[in-house]
Amino acid sequence: MAGTSDSTTMLALAQDILDQVARLDSYINRHSISQPSLAVGASTELWTSHSTEIESARSSVFGLTRQLTKLLAGPHEYLHEYVSSNWEHGALYALLEFNILEKIPLNGEAPVSSLASQSHLPEKKLLSVLRLISCEGILDEVSEGVFSHTAISEELVKDKKFKAWVGLQYVLADGNLEQALDPGNTLFCDWFHGNLHGDGILIVDVEGRNTAFLADQFPSLSVQTQVDRLKLQPCGLNDNVRVVYLIKNILWNCSDQDCIQILRTFVPTMEKSPSSVLLINEMMSPALGTFERHVEKGYRRRDVTVMTMHNAKQRTEEEWRMLFARASPNFTFDVHTASTSHSYRGLWEVHLRRAD
């Protein structure tokens, strides 16, 4: 096995690559294995077979190609590319978090304007992210600002558990993984079990982010989806109905002013329904000393991730309290917190005190 300082020439490496690829091509032809393709729907045993001959040839080509790449690039360019790849990872992370890939038809295409509108993201920023991912061949920009899937992005859309593994932090494949990675739904469950008693309860899920979870955990609840976070739909309020509004993972990447605008949309409706409650389930940055330093490091890493990848800021409990007070002096609120090594969250229970 050649070492990293091996003096093999570029031409010799290229010939070795050609020999190994020819060997691999001969094998898959003899065994009627499909040629690889990155088109949507592509599938081949070349990617999944554990045949010794396939594994050996693939491994050789990978190693030889990397060695040739280093020789072509040289130390400076190689290190620059090696370090810069974190931006590609950040771009993919953002697409997974906002479920952008699912918004592109598997056998069609979608303009960035539509994807931005559906995701409530700035179009120009989203375009930059999508184009970076397209340079990696994960998506394909088929025309100016219009994107379609490749076999790589198709894998992330179809295999939810694999998507969760790739995303690691925000992407949820199923209920069990969600509980392991993020305590948000546990906070909801604890609150619901302690507060939802009797009939006459209506859940209004803002942007529909909790619908599947609610249907699974509380199938008897009456649930409406509120599509527009800035314009509440009429929901048949009367004195016999207690309305519980749910917000989850909406405010964290909004500016303070945008958060205040969103929160104030609930005031007129809550004034008409004094028993109504607003539940806000968002990540928080823990106060200094809340956790041991080795545990705190994970949350500080998340603070930096949110800042660098999303141009947003993780709010502390005190900062959330100040935000609610600015939104309405009549808001009363309390917080229930939960944490895993992955996430520190607060479930804010917000009521509206009647004005004197």
N, C-alpha and C positions, 0 to 999 in steps of 0.2 A: 504494500500500500504506500503510495507516494505521500510524502509529508507536505506541509504548506510551503516549505522553501525549496521544493523540488524544481530542478532546472529544466524540466520538459518544455520544449518549444511550443509555441502556439500552433504551428502546423501539425506537430505530433499529437497534440491534444485534440485538434479538430478531426484528425484521422481516426483517433480512438473513439470519438463521439460518433462519427459516421459508421464505424464498424459495429458499435454496440446497438445503434438504432437499426441498422440493417439486420442484425441478429434478432432484434425484438420484432421487427416488421415481418421477418420470415416466420417466426414462431406464431404470431397472431394470425397470419394468413393460413398456415397449416392447420390451425385449430379453429378456423372460421370465427375468429373474434373480431368484433367491429373495430374499425379504425376510430381513434379518439377524435372528438369534436367538441367545441365549446358552444355549439348551438343549443337553444332551449330544447329539451327532450332528449338530448344525447345521453347514451349509456353504453358502456363497454366493460367487458371483464378485465381489460387492461388496468382499470382503476381499482378493481376489487379482488382480483385473483391473488391467491397466495402461492401460485406456482413458483418453484425455486428458480426456474429459468427467467420468468418475467421479473421477479423481485431482484435477481442479480443484475439483469440488464438495466432495469430502471435505476437502481442504486448507483451503478457505474456512470450512467448518463448524467444523473443529478450531480455527482461528485466532480466529474470531468467538466461539466458546464460551469459550475461554480468556480473551478480553478481557472478556466479560460477567461471568465468574466473578470476575475481579480487581476490577471495578467494584462488584460486590455485596459482596465480602469486605472491601475496604479494605486499607490497607498492613499493619496489625497482624495481622489474621486471615489474610491471604494469606501473610505471612512465617511465621507460626506453623504453618500447614498445610504450607508448603513444607519447613520444617526437620523437622517431625514425621514426614514420610513415610518417614524412615529406619527407623522401627519396623516399617512394613509390609514393607519390603525384608528386614529381619532376620527377621520372622516367616516369610516365604516361604522364605528361606534355610534356616531350621530344618526346615521341612516337606520341602524337597528333600533335605537331608542325611540325614534319617531315613527317607526313602522313604515318607512318610505317604500321599501321594496314591495310590500304587500299592496301598495297603491298603484303599482305598475302592472297592467295585465300581463299574464304569463305569455300569452301568444299575441301581444299587441305592443303598444308604445304609449308613452304619456309625456306631455310637455311639462317643463318645470313649473310653468305658471299654475297648472292644475295641482301638481304635487305640493307646491308652496301653499296654495289656498286650502287644500285639505288638511295640511299639517300645521297651519297657522305659523309658518316660518317666513322670514324675509326671502323673497325670490332670488335676489342676487347672491346672497350667502349660500342658499341651498344649491344654486347652480355651480358655485365653486366647488362645493363638496362632491356633487354628482360627477363633475368633470374629473376630479382627482381619482375617484373610484373607477371611472371609465378608463382612465389611463392604465389602471391595473388589470383591465379586462374583466372586472367583476360585473359591470354594466356596459352597455354599448350606447354611445350617443349617435343615433342613426341619422339625425339632421340637427340643425342649429337648435339647441335647447330641448331636444326631444330624445327620450331615453327608452331603451328596451332591455329585456333581460338577456343574460347569457346562462350557460349551464351552471355557472358558479353561483350567481344570485338566485337562480331557480332552486338550488339546493337549500339555500337559507329560507326561502319562502315555504317550501314543501316540508322540510324537516324541522319542526319547531324545537325539538330537543337539541338538535345540533346547533340551531340558531342560538339557543340559550347558552350552550357551551361556549360558542364564539363570543357572544355578548358579555357573558359572565356576570354583569352587574345589573343592568336594567331590564334585559330581555327575559320574559317569563315563558317557559314552555308549557308547564302544567301546574296544577295547584301545589303539588308536593315541592317542586323546585321553587316556586314562588315563595312558599313559606320558609324555605331554607335560605334564600337569598335576600328577602326583603320582608320586614315585619309589618308592612302597611296593612295587609288584609287581616292579620291577627288583631291589629288595633280596631279595625272595623268590626270584626266578629265579637270582640270583647264588649264594645260599646253597644252593638245591636242586642246581644244577649241580656245586657243589663238594663236596656232602656225601651225596647220595643215590646210593649205589653198591650194586649187588647186589640180591638179593631180600629178602623179610622186612621190608618197610617199610610202615607204616600211617600215613596222615595223618588226624588228627582235627581237623576244621575247626570251631572253636567259633562257633556261631550261623550257620554256613554262608555267611559273607561272602566266601569265596574260592573257592567251588565252581566257578563258571563259568570263572574264570581258570585254576584247576588243570586242569579238563577240556580247556581249549584248549591250555595250554602243556605239561602233563604227563599225557597221556591214559592212560598205562600205570600210573599210580599207583593204589593202593588208598586210597579216601577215604571216611571216615565223617563225618557231620555231627553235631556235639554241640549240641543245641538249648538246653539249660539251662546257662548259664555257671556256676551254683552247684552243679550236681549232675552229676558225670561219669557217663556211661553205661558199663557194662562193654564192653570191646572185645576180649575174648579174648586177654588178655596171656599170653605165654609167653616163655621165654628166647630163642627164635629170631625174635621180632618186635621191631623197633625202632619205637616210637611217636613221632611228631612232632606235637605239638599246635600249632595256629595260632590266634593272637589278633590281630585287626587292627581298629583303630578302635572298640574297646570300652572301654578303660580311660581314655581321654583326658578324658571328662566325668564320671568317677566320683570321689567323694571318696577321700582316702588310705585311710580305713578300709574303704570298699567295695572298693577295689583289693586291699588286703591280704586281705580275705575271699575274693575271687575267686582270687587267687594260691594261697592255702592249700588250696583244693580240689584242687589238682594234686599236693600233697605225698604223700598216701597212695599214689596210683597210681604216681608216679615212684619211690617207695621200692621198690615191687614190680618195677619195670622200670628198672634202673640205666642202661640205654642210652637211655632216653627223653629227649626234649628239648622244651622249651617255647619257641616262637618268638613274640615279641611285637613287632608292627609298629605303632608309634604315632608321632604327631607329637611334636616336641620344640621347645623354645625354645633357640636357640643361645646359648652363652656369649659374653659381651662380647669383641669382638675376633676372633671366628671369621670374620666376613665384613667386607668394606668397608662403610662406613656406608650408601651408596646401595643396596646389596643387603640389608643388615640391616634397612632400613626396612620391606621387605615382610614379614619375619618378625615384627617388632614390631607391625605392623598386624594380623597374624593373632593375636598374643597378646591384643591389645585386643578384637578381634572375638570370640574365644572367651570372654573375660571378660564382655563386655557382652551378647552374644547368648545365651550358654549358661550363664552363672553358673559357669563352669569356669575352670581355670587350666592354661596350658601349662607342663609340667614341664621343667626343665633336665636335662641328663644326670646331674648330681650328685643331683638330687631323685629321679630314677628309681632310681639306685643305692641311695639310702637307703630307698626304698620296698621294693625287693626284699630288702634286708637285714632290714627289719622283718618282712616276710612269713615268712621262714625264715632262720635263721643258716646253714643248710646249702645255701642257694642259691649257686651260682657263676654268674657271668654276664659276658658281653662284648657290646659293641655295635658294629654296623656302621652308618654313617650315609650318607645321600645327600640331595641337595637339588636343587631347581629354583627358579626365581623364585617359584614358587607354594608350595612346601612344603619343610620341613626335617624329615627323618624319621630314626628310629633303629630298626634291627632288633635286638632283644635276644635273644641266644641263652642260654637259662637251663637249667642242669643242676642236679641235686640230688646233693650230695656225701653219701656214706654216713656216717651218724652213728657216732661212735666208741663 
